[in-house]
Amino acid sequence: QILRNAMTYAALLQKSLEVHSIRAGRSQPGLRPQHLTGIRLCAEICGGRLVGDEVGSTCVRYEAPCSCSAAGGSKRRQRNIVGNTKTAGSV
């Protein structure tokens, strides 16, 4: 839940973010496929970049896109984006 909320706020506020100790106390620590699908969708929609986005990673960094007009920051375009977790987990 913390990762999903943090990514949402970072994307909305156009701020970079690093989350560590992801699912640290679990029998299978780190990111699971459903978590990856959610954060990758968020990064793709917002034009950000992820570092450490792989199954089992306990640390992930989201780098917000440049919002300056020279980089085309606020241009919006219509597109279809599909996310398939390939698991029974929810996003």
N, C-alpha and C positions, 0 to 999 in steps of 0.2 A: 504494500500500500504506500509506503514512504517513497519508493522509487517512482511509482506512477504519479503521485501528487507532485513530487519535486520536479519531474520532467514537464508536467503540465504547467506549473508556475514558471519554470525557466523558459519554456517556449512562449508563453503569453507575455512575459516581461522582457524577452530577448536577452536573457542572461545565460552565461555559461554555468555549468554545474558539474561537480564530481561527487559521486556517491560511492562509499566504500563499505566493507563488511556486509555485503549483500547476502542475506540469508545465512549469516555466519554461524548461527547456532543450530542449523538444520542438519539432518543426516546427509543430505546432498546440498552442500552450500553452493552459493553462486546463482547466477542467472539460469533460468529454465527457458525452454523454447517460447512459452507464452509471454514471458517478460520481454524477451528479445523482440518478438513481433510488435508488441505495444510501443516500446521505445523507438524501434526503427521506423514505425509508422509516424510517430510524432516528429522525429528528426526529418523524415522525408517531406512531410507536410509543411514544416516550418523552414526547411532549407538549411537545417543545422547539420553538424557532423558528429558522429559517435566514435569514441576510442574505447577499446576494450569490450566491444559488443560481441561476445561469443558465449556459448553455453558453458557454464561453470565459472565464469568470471565473477570475482567478488568485488571488482571495482570497475566502474564505467564513468566515462567523462562525456558530457554533451557540450559541444562548442557552438554557441549561438552564431547565426549568420551575421555578417556586417549589415547594419541597417541603413548605411549611407546611400544616398541616391545614386552615386557613381557605380555602386555594385548592383543596382537594380533592386534594392532592398524591399520596397513595399509593393511591388507589382504582384497582382493576383491573377491566377489563371485557373480555368476550370479543368479538372482532370479526374479520372477514376483511379482510386488507390485501393488495392486489395491486400489484406493481411491474412495469411493462413498459418496458424500456429502448428498445424500438423499434430496436435495433441488434443486431449479433451479439456485442457485448461482454459480458463477464461482470460480475456484481455482487459 
